Amino acid sequence: MLNKKSVDDINVKGLRVLCRCDFNVPIIDGKITDDTRLVAALPTIKKLIADGGKVILCSHLGKPKGPDAKFSLAPVAEALTALLGQEVVFAADDTVVGDNARAAVANMKNGDVVLLQNTRYRAEESKCGEEFSKDLASICDAFVNDAFGTAHRAHCSNVGVTKYVDTAAVGYLMQKEIDFLGNAVDNPVRPFVAVLGGSKVSSKISVIENLLTKVDKLIIGGGMSYTFFAAKGYNVGTSLLEADYIEYAKEMLAKAGDKLLLPVDTVIADDFSNDANFKVVDADKFDEGWMGMDIGPKTRTIFAEALKSAKTVVWNGPMGVFEMPNFSKGTMAVAECLANIEATTIIGGGDSAAAVNQMGYGDKMSHISTGGGASLEFLEGKELPGVAAANDK
């Protein structure tokens, strides 16, 4: 188990604490349209304030190629001021750590909060450049990383800076991700079932390989199942198919035996549209020119049966084109099943998280991961640079 120093293990009173958050929120016309990530960061920020730290927040937003007003974190400072009920001073420097930031930090009293400009305004950020890492370290005494969404990237603001500070801990969000995902993979209560969906086998190869050695059952649905159908010799019509991965799928089927569950029936349509004609067919009876869009009713029953007795479930990826109502039933059935079983249920970010939240089941899940790519890499068994960089207990 990963034993990292957390905000509960450090004394920040009077210290300047740089806290890396994930404020990569959607902003339209200068207004934040979804503040979920800001709200998720509040427990760690409030803890650092309450402990008398001088709290300096930093984050990236979007993918700017250098300074760009469209990607400014100014709206985030405004929203955080309202959420925290105290002023969050915005240091608007195109260099991130410039005169404004240095002056703002110099003026801080214990419990004050400053937000730096978008870390990706600096080109070195994503290259983990030494100069920017040192700049960030020069305005703080301790570092706290609470941005799991970027933990799989070695950037200045989550990895580089740790080389130049004495104390590097993780925040509550990071701790929760490490506890849930780490425990699920390394020390699950059994039976342990993983549900993988989404469109591509290629993006989940390493996850499949790692999980096959750990799970009691691996359920595969969504677009990636058609490559497995092709490996079994079925015709898949015009469905999404990764021909380059058919051999790989054959190997996995041979290796997995009855551990691997594939759909037995499929909802197929004559067009990629919610208004298309659609019908249910057995998995090996696709009509020529039609495409798979969702798992069928028999499959929903079989998958639900396999999940009923599970004690740990990890779910990553939808069972069909769930953004189209006619093809959302498979994904909804899995979400509903997980909401009603006595198990540790972990939703691995991205579309699965969106589906669960849209259906109002968010509070019924043990943990919904905040990191799409990061949670996938965690499930692959990879070491995440952002987690590794924190001090061990």
Secondary structure, DSSP 8 states (H G I E B T S, - for coil): ---B-BGGG---TT-EEEEE------EETTEES--HHHHHHHHHHHHHHHTT-EEEEE---S--SS--GGG-SHHHHHHHHHHHTS-EEEE--TTSSSHHHHHHHHT--TT-EEEE--GGGSTTGGGT-HHHHHHHHHT-SEEEE--GGGTTS--TTTTGGGGG-SEEEE-HHHHHHHHHHHHHHHS--SSEEEEE-SS-SGGGHHHHHHHHTT-SEEEE-STTHHHHHHHTT---TTS---GGGHHHHHHHHHHHGGGEE--SEEEEESSSSTTS-EEEEETT---TT-EEEEE-HHHHHHHHHHHHT-SEEEEES-SS-TTSGGG-HHHHHHHHHHHTSSSEEEE-SHHHHHHHHHTT-GGGSSEE-S-HHHHHHHHTT---HHHHTS-B-
